[in-house]
């Protein structure tokens, strides 16, 4: 039996700060698997996963959505990966060395890695990936780590040397980015047309699964790579079903039409799955996720350039009400973008208690008063304060958040409508070009506190991650300082101060860090919760022959 590989499926997403269910200090709310009854690992069967959103493309480096990175994590590999304890470990690089001054990084590549078309993977692909990521024509949202590199050279076909001008805290982590095939993409990268390349719809990777089919809005199908350098994965076929509604996903789950959902709602987890048939068909898990839900302002909107208005919103929203009413307590209050309990977190920031009267006073101070007695505040010209809360269609949790906030805003004199938009259109037509007033969304914290791509003023473009348009010179300097040191104690000072400033500036209202609540079909064996969550060892999941449901190649 080949050595099995524990892998976090979407390291690029972890690096970039996406909304993913990786976690630390994991605990499980399910029965432990008894080795005596687990059955013998076997190849075969089909694994069906529900996804609320379609993928944005099959070159994940060009996308920022979770679905694309989940699929991409099975098709592609990076030089390094994260193990079950969220430590960096070898992947396509068998080893690396990092100089004491944190300026020189050398990777030794495996010699047995091949692209799915049989072409060998070499150092030329690594250099090409780097050159592609820094190319101004490449619309990659997470290229910042590569822009800090001074030079990359292939010393020989299986040695890559990387040089930095100054220390970069996430230097090694950067190279978990999915590598790209030079022999297939050189001309497209040079022309700046990667999104139009066949690779973006019919990818060739090095990963444990090969691409088979993508029907936009319906499904993505992958098949096991028999030549994978760390051994063929057990599950023969992976189907990502696009089901754009949490309610419909739950119906499919109850009907055993899917094998995995990344998270149940609080109501589903606590109440609607507590019956014998469900407990027999699925295992449920619970652990702290590394993403937060937020209420975000468009800082281009003149109303939200006034901090007093943003603070009024903060006092108008009852975070505990959202945690109890929407998550049924399965979340922790957020007061910034860094998860409580991690080394860079501080609770010594401004807090905004639920206080509608203070919210009204702040609005009045900013010139928004109920001048005609109709219960709605108006500006000095008599224009009422109305807005639209936008979020993605099919996410019941975010819809409920919007509805509760809508009611609380009404109580302080603000009329809010709610608009639910299909995910792909929401991101493309509203979030990226910042065509919104306020949004309810989520962001991940990753494994490192560096959130340059989310908060630095240079990251406000349509293909970048600073979605609110936030800009603060002190935060810019602190972000640059925080990533320019390899000494944790030095970095702590930067990130504590960043949290203090963000809490004061309120570019968004940080609502809560949720608990991840995934469910996995009980016929799937090998699931073992760890600080990385449950997907880190997906290659090891299997179905005993006697329990396999599907014929697959």
NORLINBEL-V409550 format. One record per backbone hydrogen bond with DSSP energy under -1.0 kcal/mol. NH is the residue of the N-H (numbers start at 1). CO is the residue of the C=O. E is the energy in kcal/mol with one decimal. If there is no record, write none. Layout:
BEGIN
nh & co & e
NH & CO & E
NH & CO & E
END
This chain:
BEGIN
nh & co & e
7 & 536 & -3.8
14 & 10 & -1.9
15 & 11 & -2.9
16 & 12 & -2.4
17 & 13 & -1.3
18 & 13 & -2.0
20 & 18 & -1.4
37 & 34 & -1.7
44 & 234 & -2.4
47 & 237 & -2.9
49 & 239 & -3.0
50 & 260 & -2.1
51 & 241 & -2.8
58 & 200 & -1.7
62 & 59 & -2.5
63 & 60 & -2.0
69 & 65 & -1.3
70 & 66 & -2.2
71 & 67 & -2.3
72 & 68 & -2.7
73 & 69 & -2.0
74 & 71 & -1.7
76 & 72 & -2.8
79 & 175 & -2.3
81 & 89 & -2.3
83 & 87 & -2.9
86 & 83 & -2.2
89 & 81 & -2.7
91 & 79 & -1.9
92 & 78 & -1.8
93 & 79 & -2.3
94 & 108 & -2.0
95 & 108 & -1.4
97 & 106 & -2.1
99 & 104 & -2.8
102 & 99 & -2.3
105 & 162 & -2.7
106 & 97 & -2.5
107 & 160 & -2.8
108 & 95 & -2.4
109 & 158 & -2.5
110 & 92 & -2.9
115 & 119 & -3.4
116 & 205 & -2.4
118 & 115 & -2.6
121 & 113 & -2.4
123 & 157 & -2.6
125 & 122 & -1.2
127 & 123 & -2.4
128 & 124 & -2.4
129 & 125 & -2.4
130 & 126 & -2.3
131 & 127 & -2.7
132 & 128 & -2.6
133 & 129 & -2.4
134 & 130 & -1.9
138 & 135 & -2.4
140 & 138 & -2.0
146 & 143 & -1.2
147 & 143 & -1.5
149 & 146 & -1.5
150 & 163 & -2.7
151 & 163 & -1.6
153 & 161 & -2.5
155 & 159 & -1.2
156 & 159 & -1.0
159 & 156 & -1.7
160 & 107 & -2.3
161 & 153 & -3.0
162 & 105 & -3.4
163 & 151 & -2.6
164 & 103 & -2.7
169 & 483 & -2.9
171 & 168 & -1.9
174 & 170 & -2.1
175 & 172 & -1.4
176 & 173 & -2.1
177 & 174 & -1.6
179 & 77 & -2.6
184 & 181 & -1.0
185 & 181 & -1.6
186 & 182 & -1.8
189 & 185 & -2.9
190 & 186 & -2.3
191 & 187 & -1.6
193 & 188 & -2.7
196 & 193 & -1.1
197 & 194 & -1.4
200 & 197 & -1.5
201 & 198 & -1.7
202 & 198 & -3.3
207 & 75 & -3.0
209 & 74 & -2.4
210 & 223 & -3.5
212 & 221 & -2.3
213 & 221 & -1.8
215 & 219 & -2.8
218 & 215 & -2.6
219 & 215 & -1.9
220 & 240 & -1.7
221 & 213 & -3.2
222 & 238 & -2.8
223 & 210 & -2.5
224 & 236 & -2.4
225 & 208 & -3.1
228 & 225 & -1.5
231 & 228 & -2.2
234 & 539 & -1.2
236 & 45 & -1.1
237 & 45 & -1.3
238 & 222 & -2.4
239 & 47 & -2.9
240 & 220 & -3.0
241 & 49 & -3.0
242 & 218 & -2.7
243 & 51 & -2.6
245 & 243 & -1.9
246 & 394 & -3.3
249 & 245 & -2.4
250 & 246 & -2.1
251 & 247 & -1.8
252 & 248 & -2.3
253 & 249 & -2.4
254 & 250 & -2.5
255 & 251 & -1.6
256 & 253 & -1.7
257 & 252 & -3.4
259 & 48 & -3.1
260 & 48 & -1.1
261 & 519 & -1.8
264 & 517 & -2.7
269 & 265 & -2.8
270 & 266 & -2.6
271 & 267 & -2.4
272 & 267 & -2.0
275 & 273 & -1.6
279 & 275 & -2.1
280 & 276 & -1.9
281 & 277 & -1.7
282 & 278 & -2.5
283 & 520 & -3.0
285 & 518 & -2.3
287 & 516 & -1.7
289 & 514 & -1.7
290 & 22 & -1.3
292 & 443 & -2.9
293 & 512 & -2.7
294 & 441 & -2.8
295 & 509 & -2.2
296 & 439 & -2.6
297 & 507 & -1.6
298 & 437 & -2.1
299 & 468 & -2.3
301 & 298 & -2.0
304 & 301 & -1.4
310 & 306 & -1.4
311 & 307 & -2.8
312 & 308 & -2.0
313 & 309 & -2.0
314 & 310 & -1.9
315 & 311 & -2.1
316 & 312 & -1.4
317 & 313 & -1.2
322 & 318 & -1.5
323 & 319 & -2.5
324 & 320 & -2.8
325 & 321 & -2.9
326 & 322 & -2.4
327 & 322 & -1.2
329 & 323 & -2.7
330 & 327 & -1.7
331 & 329 & -1.5
332 & 513 & -2.7
334 & 511 & -1.6
342 & 339 & -1.6
345 & 342 & -1.7
349 & 347 & -2.0
355 & 315 & -2.6
359 & 355 & -2.1
360 & 356 & -2.4
361 & 357 & -2.2
362 & 358 & -2.4
363 & 359 & -2.2
364 & 360 & -2.5
365 & 361 & -2.4
366 & 362 & -1.6
367 & 364 & -1.6
368 & 363 & -3.2
369 & 378 & -2.3
371 & 369 & -1.4
377 & 413 & -2.7
378 & 369 & -3.5
379 & 383 & -2.0
382 & 379 & -2.3
385 & 377 & -2.4
386 & 384 & -1.1
387 & 415 & -2.0
389 & 417 & -3.4
390 & 438 & -2.3
391 & 419 & -1.8
393 & 421 & -3.0
395 & 392 & -1.1
399 & 395 & -2.1
400 & 396 & -2.4
401 & 397 & -2.2
402 & 398 & -2.5
403 & 399 & -2.1
404 & 400 & -2.5
405 & 401 & -2.7
406 & 402 & -2.5
407 & 403 & -1.8
408 & 404 & -2.2
409 & 405 & -2.7
410 & 406 & -1.8
411 & 407 & -1.4
412 & 409 & -1.0
413 & 410 & -1.3
414 & 409 & -2.6
415 & 385 & -2.0
417 & 387 & -2.7
419 & 389 & -2.6
421 & 391 & -2.1
426 & 422 & -2.9
427 & 423 & -2.5
428 & 424 & -2.5
429 & 425 & -3.0
430 & 426 & -1.4
431 & 426 & -2.6
432 & 427 & -2.8
434 & 431 & -1.1
435 & 430 & -2.8
438 & 388 & -1.1
439 & 296 & -2.0
440 & 390 & -1.7
441 & 294 & -1.8
443 & 292 & -2.2
445 & 290 & -3.3
454 & 451 & -1.2
455 & 451 & -1.9
456 & 452 & -2.3
459 & 456 & -2.0
464 & 461 & -1.9
466 & 459 & -2.3
467 & 465 & -2.0
476 & 472 & -2.5
477 & 473 & -2.3
478 & 474 & -2.4
479 & 475 & -2.9
480 & 476 & -2.1
481 & 477 & -2.3
482 & 478 & -3.0
483 & 479 & -1.5
491 & 487 & -1.8
492 & 488 & -2.3
495 & 491 & -2.2
496 & 492 & -2.6
497 & 493 & -1.8
498 & 494 & -2.2
499 & 495 & -1.9
500 & 496 & -1.9
501 & 497 & -2.4
502 & 498 & -2.7
503 & 499 & -2.3
504 & 500 & -1.5
505 & 501 & -3.3
506 & 502 & -2.5
509 & 295 & -3.0
511 & 293 & -2.3
512 & 293 & -1.1
513 & 332 & -3.3
515 & 330 & -2.0
516 & 287 & -3.0
519 & 261 & -1.8
520 & 283 & -2.4
521 & 259 & -2.8
522 & 281 & -3.0
524 & 521 & -1.8
525 & 542 & -3.6
530 & 533 & -1.9
532 & 84 & -1.9
533 & 530 & -2.6
538 & 535 & -1.8
540 & 537 & -2.4
541 & 538 & -1.5
542 & 525 & -2.1
547 & 544 & -2.3
548 & 545 & -1.0
END
